[in-house]
Amino acid sequence: MKYRSTRGAKDNALTSPAAIIQGLAQDGGLYVPVDFPKANFQLEDLPKLSYKQISAMIISLFFDDFSKDQIKSAVINAYSEQWDDRSIVPIEKHNDNFYMELFHGPTLAFKDIALQMLPQLMTRAVQIEKIDRDIIILTATSGDTGTASMRGFANQKGTRVIVFYPESGVSPVQLKQMLSQHGDNLEAIAIKGNFDDAQTEVKKIFNDENFRKKLNQNGFQFSSANSMNIGRLVPQISYYLYTYGQLVRRREINLGDKVNFTVPTGNFGDILAGYYAEKLGLPINKLICASNENNVLTDFFAKGEYDKRRKFHLTNAPAMDILVSSNLERLLFDLYDKDNEKIASLMNQLTQRGHYQVDKEVLDKLQTIFAAGFATEDEVKEEIHRIYNYDRYVIDPHTAVGSYVAQQYKSKTNDQTPMVIVSTASPYKFPETVYEAITGRVCPQTGVAAIKKLHDELGGQLSIGVRTLFDHEPHVEKVIDPVNMEAAISSILDLK
């Protein structure tokens, strides 16, 4: 299958291995299939299939340049003993909602689903394309992508990982995870600014032709572990299909019934995977985009204007502290019928003016498929408390954003469609907020000490991923200005 840039002509399409390796298109666009594939499964197949089987099916559908043996070994390696639940994605029912738990991997967040798979795809793509340069995974993170990409690529031969994250813009546990990941090929550096500052500079570095030549001369090549990389996005489609199949299998719904998915959303990759699942034929009624106080997407789905010219909030759901949602570009490319010139124009307006407006026809399409809402920090804590009081189920702040928005949506619309809330992180990644929400008291500790405090309150058995947090000592944090990111990369790689 061929992949093209959202901003370029399809004549410049790449194979899927080449698109995975390159990560971000040289014109600044994102890679999408030239022709969206037709499903290689029937709906009635889904209840019979394990998560690994569905994952292999989706990867073979989108990345048919990989052999069956390559895909099989990739899936086995990605979804094995590093997961604390054999199903990979357990589904819990609480208060008439279903919670799709995506945090049972090694770094306790949904990013593990894709970032245990991406290194497997990347190493095989390098073999297929016969690349003789080391791959530099350059990534901006609002917290979870950094940890998950470092864990996934740790000590992978022929790769280096360089992660930039906002100083004071990630949780204490996220910070410890990044600074204590073991691997000779890993670097994590804080920047003075927010996630959008880091992501903007990463995109700029990717598109710097002179720097790219310098990398190549030194035997290196950039790629990305952000959801901008199509190899990161595609594996996320699998858990929508798997969850639907499990709901049918458990007789919670009948085959063919529609469901709603509420997705805590920052960079728009997770919810875009749901949109792709719907394009493959999954019976989805609404995809509900749930934001925190950085509610640029809520306003966009209401008015059709994307406007980043607003105050940036540091919230208790930090992985969603984002004002530029990169993957929205892929959705707009699809809704504008693959008009790459229109997409390039809109993205240029966002860069130059800070906003753009979509056509009414496109807004109508958006509102047919999507709904949107947001939660404040207080509403996040209230939702954690409400869910816990109902039956002692504990959710993290990002899941609480989704849960709150789902309840608001149901109250506003009286939509009785079964609701799945995408549960994106373990509550132990954000113990300070969860402890305060449950007890009504400010947690006296932070980080690992706060995990102990929360565990004293909740009891039960800690997962392997949580227990690991007690074992590793973090490195000293490095902090730089965003303008020095390129120089930092040169220093790390010792470029001549």
Secondary structure, 3 states (H helix, E strand, C coil): CEEEECCCCHHHCEEHHHHHHHCCCCCCCCEEECCCCCCCCCHHHHHHCCHHHHHHHHHHHHCCCCCHHHHHHHHHHHCCCCCCCCCCCCEEEECCEEEEECCCCCCCECHHHHHCCHHHHHHHHHHHHCCCCEEEEEEECCCHHHHHHHHHHCCCCCEEEEEEEECCCCCHHHHHHHHCCCCCCEEEEEECCCHHHHHHHHHHHHCCHHHHHHHHHCCEEEECCCCCCHHHHHHHHHHHHHHHHHHHHCCCCCCCCCEEEEEECCCCHHHHHHHHHHHCCCCEEEEEEEECCCCHHHHHHHHCEEECCCCCCCCCCHHHCCCCCCCHHHHHHHHCCCCHHHHHHHHHHHHHHCEEECCHHHHHHHHHHEEEEECCHHHHHHHHHHHHHHHCCCCCHHHHHHHHHHHHHHHHHCCCCCEEEEECECHHHCHHHHHHHHHCCCCCCCHHHHHHHHHHHHCCCCCHHHHHCCCCCCCCCCEECHHHHHHHHHHHHCCC
